[in-house]
Amino acid sequence: MFSTGHPLDQFAPEDGKGENYFEVERASKEWDVDIPYYRRPFSEILNPVVDNGFQLDEIVEPQPTKAFAEQRPERYEKESRNPVFLCVRATKQ
């Protein structure tokens, strides 16, 4: 089981930066500290799992909770309509 940033949240073509959805690249987000991560398309997230003998059991694109709405109302509206995380559960065959 693992979670990662959702590819659709990490790729924003409207920002004018000329990003390539299909390119795997290292990026970082600033929270309390810089958090490095890799932005990658769905195929680069899921195919290595399958190619290494795992069966995909469940894929979840979680939505924010009511508690999140109360604690982070400025982010709730966007995140309740646009995926931010991708959770994958797989088992070895």
DRENDO-465876 format. One record per atom (N, C-alpha, C): x, y, z. Coordinates in steps of 0.02 Angstrom, whole numbers, padded with zeros to 5 digits, always signed. Layout:
REM residues N
XYZ ...
REM end
This chain:
REM residues 93
+00042-00058+00000 +00000+00000+00000 +00045+00061+00000 +00027+00110-00041 +00064+00173-00042 +00019+00229-00065 +00039+00289-00049 +00004+00348-00074 +00056+00395-00105 +00032+00435-00150 +00075+00484-00183 +00032+00543-00205 +00065+00596-00224 +00027+00652-00251 -00007+00632-00315 -00068+00655-00324 -00106+00637-00383 -00077+00672-00444 -00065+00636-00499 -00037+00667-00559 -00076+00728-00584 -00141+00727-00577 -00180+00783-00602 -00173+00845-00558 -00154+00836-00496 -00141+00893-00452 -00072+00921-00464 -00026+00879-00483 +00044+00899-00491 +00059+00929-00560 +00014+00921-00606 +00024+00948-00673 -00028+01001-00687 -00005+01061-00696 -00051+01117-00707 -00033+01154-00771 -00058+01129-00829 -00039+01160-00893 -00059+01233-00898 -00110+01254-00861 -00133+01323-00866 -00085+01372-00832 -00034+01347-00796 +00011+01393-00763 +00063+01423-00810 +00065+01399-00873 +00109+01429-00923 +00182+01410-00917 +00199+01361-00876 +00269+01342-00867 +00293+01293-00920 +00248+01271-00964 +00268+01225-01017 +00285+01155-00992 +00256+01134-00937 +00270+01068-00910 +00245+01014-00957 +00279+00957-00954 +00261+00900-00996 +00232+00846-00950 +00169+00831-00958 +00135+00781-00915 +00172+00714-00915 +00201+00693-00971 +00231+00628-00977 +00303+00624-00951 +00331+00680-00932 +00400+00681-00906 +00400+00667-00831 +00447+00625-00811 +00457+00613-00739 +00510+00664-00717 +00492+00703-00666 +00541+00752-00644 +00536+00763-00568 +00592+00781-00540 +00595+00794-00468 +00571+00865-00456 +00531+00873-00405 +00505+00938-00386 +00504+00941-00310 +00482+00997-00282 +00475+01001-00210 +00417+01046-00192 +00388+01032-00135 +00334+01073-00107 +00359+01100-00041 +00341+01161-00027 +00360+01189+00037 +00302+01184+00085 +00313+01147+00138 +00267+01145+00194 +00304+01180+00251 +00318+01148+00304 +00361+01178+00355 +00434+01175+00332 +00449+01126+00289 +00514+01118+00258 +00502+01099+00185 +00554+01102+00144 +00547+01079+00075 +00541+01003+00074 +00490+00978+00039 +00477+00907+00033 +00489+00887-00040 +00542+00849-00054 +00553+00828-00124 +00505+00772-00143 +00487+00770-00206 +00444+00717-00232 +00456+00713-00307 +00429+00661-00338 +00434+00653-00410 +00365+00661-00441 +00361+00705-00488 +00299+00713-00526 +00302+00664-00584 +00250+00624-00592 +00250+00573-00645 +00179+00558-00667 +00170+00533-00728 +00102+00516-00753 +00078+00451-00721 +00013+00438-00727 -00017+00377-00700 +00022+00315-00721 +00041+00312-00785 +00075+00252-00810 +00140+00239-00773 +00176+00291-00753 +00239+00283-00718 +00228+00268-00644 +00168+00276-00619 +00152+00257-00551 +00128+00184-00549 +00084+00166-00594 +00051+00101-00590 +00087+00045-00628 +00117+00059-00685 +00149+00005-00724 +00206-00029-00686 +00249+00006-00649 +00301-00029-00611 +00272-00077-00559 +00216-00060-00531 +00183-00104-00482 +00163-00170-00516 +00129-00164-00572 +00106-00222-00610 +00165-00261-00640 +00214-00224-00667 +00273-00256-00697 +00313-00297-00647 +00307-00282-00583 +00344-00318-00532 +00302-00371-00496 +00249-00393-00529 +00211-00450-00506 +00157-00435-00454 +00137-00373-00449 +00084-00356-00403 +00017-00350-00440 -00036-00366-00405 -00103-00357-00430 -00133-00295-00397 -00161-00251-00437 -00194-00192-00409 -00259-00213-00377 -00266-00201-00312 -00326-00219-00275 -00375-00160-00270 -00347-00101-00259 -00390-00043-00250 -00351+00021-00264 -00384+00067-00297 -00356+00134-00309 -00407+00183-00282 -00383+00228-00238 -00428+00276-00206 -00401+00346-00219 -00446+00391-00235 -00431+00462-00241 -00470+00498-00185 -00440+00501-00126 -00478+00525-00067 -00502+00596-00074 -00559+00609-00045 -00587+00676-00042 -00580+00702+00030 -00576+00767+00039 -00568+00794+00106 -00630+00781+00150 -00617+00777+00214 -00670+00765+00263 -00702+00831+00286 -00756+00826+00324 -00787+00885+00354 -00739+00919+00402 -00699+00880+00438 -00650+00909+00483 -00599+00951+00445 -00580+00927+00386 -00534+00966+00343 -00567+01032+00323 -00630+01030+00307 -00667+01091+00288 -00666+01142+00344 -00671+01118+00405 -00671+01164+00462 -00601+01191+00476 -00550+01149+00467 -00481+01169+00483 -00447+01206+00426 -00464+01191+00364 -00431+01222+00306 -00483+01243+00253 -00529+01288+00272 -00582+01306+00224 -00556+01336+00159 -00497+01368+00161 -00469+01398+00101 -00448+01347+00049 -00436+01284+00070 -00416+01231+00024 -00472+01182+00010 -00523+01182+00053 -00576+01131+00047 -00612+01133-00020 -00631+01191-00042 -00670+01198-00104 -00633+01165-00163 -00570+01183-00173 -00532+01155-00229 -00521+01080-00220 -00501+01059-00160 -00484+00990-00150 -00544+00944-00146 -00603+00972-00138 -00663+00929-00139 -00686+00916-00210 -00658+00952-00259 -00676+00942-00329 -00618+00918-00373 -00557+00923-00348 -00498+00905-00386 -00455+00857-00345 -00433+00801-00374 -00394+00752-00335 -00326+00779-00316 -00304+00764-00256 -00239+00786-00230 -00194+00725-00217 -00223+00671-00191 -00184+00611-00175 -00210+00551-00213 -00166+00503-00222 -00183+00440-00253 -00158+00385-00206 -00203+00341-00186 -00186+00286-00141 -00194+00221-00179 -00144+00177-00173 -00144+00114-00209 -00133+00056-00160 -00175+00006-00166 -00165-00056-00129 -00154-00112-00179 -00100-00147-00171 -00082-00201-00217 -00056-00261-00177 -00065-00321-00204 -00039-00381-00172 +00005-00419-00221 +00055-00451-00194 +00101-00490-00234 +00066-00553-00258 +00069-00567-00322 +00036-00626-00350 +00080-00687-00343 
REM end
